Amino acid sequence: MKLKILYAILLLLATFASKANYFNYSVNPYSKIAATSTDLNQAQWVEGTKPRAIKIYKLVFRNFNDTCPPPTKSDYLVLCAYVATAVKAPANEKQYYEYYYEKKLWEMAGIKIGVDNEETVKKKLQLFWNKYKTSCKCDALNFGLPNGNLLKYALSQNMPGLIETLADTYMLDINFIDPADGLNLLDYIIGEVERLKRNTNSAASVKVYEDYKAAVIGLGGKSNRK
């Protein structure tokens, strides 16, 4: 009887979510629910797994996609431009973010500014990043890695704060492999240090990238080198 009641409640939640166009995590009464890190459409019990109930929860989470459409080429161009120009948010927006590259990421993740609470913002960004992180790439004349990942581009533009914000504030993955060069962030930095050391006129740049290396390791960066 209790199981039937639970299923009835889950079905009502799924019906509500399908009409609401999105599911607001902040009103989720089930603390044991979490979206997987690989697919926005998946949801599962963290504890006490009930396999048949997962299908119902997939209905609840399905409409979360409606607030996070696939980014366009224009989205990426604007994002990279905000990183390159280091545009800061005006005073009336600083309670949410410091730079406009962060605001653009919020927009791309379907975050509702002034509506979504801190936990919802973090979860939406995590869902977005887990699906699109390898697609967040920049291509610029002053960037030595064609179509390199946003994180590496940020370093080339002397904006390491972006990496700290994503890794420390939002707990986003910084150890994934970038399709552009087959390297994760830390291994890319190590390679840049080695490359710059071969140039005897690059002592200052070597110091900069050594500092980047230490900072990324401090944020949980891992090397895949054997």
N, C-alpha and C positions, 0 to 999 in steps of 0.2 A: 504494500500500500504506500509506504514512504517513497519507494522508488518511482511509483506512478506519479505521485505528487511532484517529485523533483523534475521528472520529464515534462510535466505540464507547465511548470514554472519556466523551464528552459525553452519550451516552445513559445511561450508568451514573450520571452526576451528576444527570441529570434524574430518573431513577428514585428515587435516594436522596432528592432534594429533595421529591418528591411524597409520600414516606412520612414525612418529618420535620416536615411542616407549616410549616416556614420554612427559609430559606436563610441561614446565618450567614456574613456577608461575611468574618469574620475567618479562616475556613478556606478561602476561595476561592483555589485555587492559580493562577488565571488573572488576572494583574494587568491584562490588556488588556480586562477586562470592566467595564462600568459601566452602571448603570441610567440611562435618559433622564430628563430633568427634568420631563417632562409626563405620564408614565403609569407607574404602579407595575408594570404588566404587561409593559412593554417592556424589552428589553435589547439591546445592540448591541456590536460590536467597536469599540474606540476606534481601533485600528490593524489593518492587515492584514485588512480586511473579507472575510468569507466568507459571502455572503448566505444560503446554504442552512443554514449552521450557526446563524444567528440564531434560527431556529425552535426549535432544540433548547435554546438558552439561554433562550428565553422560558419553556420548561417549568421550568427551574431557578428563575427569578425569580418565576414565577406564584404560588407558595405563600408568597412574602413578604407578600402581602396578608392572609394568615391571622393575622398578628401585628398588623395595622393595620386593624381594622374601621372603617367610617365613624363619625365622632364623632356623638354624640347631642346633642340640645338641652341635656340635663342636663350633658354634658361641658363645653359652652361656658359654661353658667351658673357651674359650679364654677371653671373657668379664670378667668373675669372676676372672680369673687368673691375668688380668691386674689390677683389683681392689686390689687384695691381695698383689701384688708386687709393686703397686704404680709406675709403669714404666712411666717416664716422656718423653714427646715428645722432639726430638732433636731441636736444635736452628732453623733450617730451616722450622720447622713445627709449631712452637709456635704461629705464627700469626693466626693459625686456632684453635688449642686446646693445653691444657697444659699437659694432661695425655693421655696415650694410651687407657684407657678405653673409653674416649670420642671419640677417633679416631675409635675404634671398633663400637661404637654406630652409628657414621656417616656412616661407611661402611654398617652396617646392615640396615640402613634407606635409602640406595641408594643415599647418597649424593656424588656429584662429587666435590672432593677437587680442589680448584682453579678455578672452573667453576661456581658452584652455589653461588649466592650472600647470604648475611647474612639473608635476609628475607626468601629466599628459603630454606636455611639450617634449619631455625627454623620451617617452615611449614612441611618439610619432617620429621623432628624428632617428631613433634607433631602427625602427621599421623601414624608414626611407633609406637609411645608410646601408643596411644589410642587403637591400635589394639593388641599390644603384651606385654603390661606392666605386666600383670599377668603371662606371660610366662617367663619373665626375672627373673629366679631364680637360686640360687647357693646352692650347696650341698658340704660342707667341714667339716672335722673333728673339725676344730676350730670355727665352727659356730653352735650354739645351736639349730637352727631351720632348720630341714631337708627340703631341697628344698624351703627355704625361699626366699622372694623377694630380688632383687638386692639392693634396698634401705636399707633394714635391714642388709644385708650382709656388705654393705659399712660401717655401724656404727660399726659392730663387728670387722672390720679391721682398725678402727680409720681413716676412710676416709669420714668424713661428708661433705667434699667439693664437693663430687659427687652429693649429694642431693641439695646443694646450686646451683651448676651449672645447674642441670636439672630443678629445680623449678624457679630459678631467671633469668638465662640466656635464657632458652628455653621455659619457662612457661609451664612445664609439670606437670601433675596431680600427687600429692603425697598423696592423700586422699583415694585412692581406697583400696578395701578389698583384702588382700593377701589370696589366697586359702589355703596356708600352715597352717595358724593358725586362719583364720577368722577375723583378726585384720588389721586395717590400720596402717600406720607408727606411728602416734602419740600414739595410744592406745598400740602398741607394746612397745614403749619407756616407757610409764607410767607403764606398766606391769613389765618391766625390773627394773625400779626404785624400785617398791614395792618388787620385788623378792630380789634385792640386799640389801635392807634395812633390810630384815629378817636375813641377814648374817652380824653379827657385825664386821667382818673383811673386809668388802667391802666398807668402807667409801670413798675411792678414786674413786672406780668404780661408786658409787652412784653420786658423784659430776660430773663425766664425763657424765653420762646419764641425769642428771638434766640439764647440759649445752646443750646436744643434744635436750632435750625437749624444752628448751627456743628457740633454733635456729630454730627448725622445726615450732614452733608456729609463729615465726617471718617470716617464709616463707609461711605462710598460712595454716599450718597444723591444722586439725580439729579433735576433738575427737567424737567418736560415742557413748561414754558411756552415760548412762542415769543418 
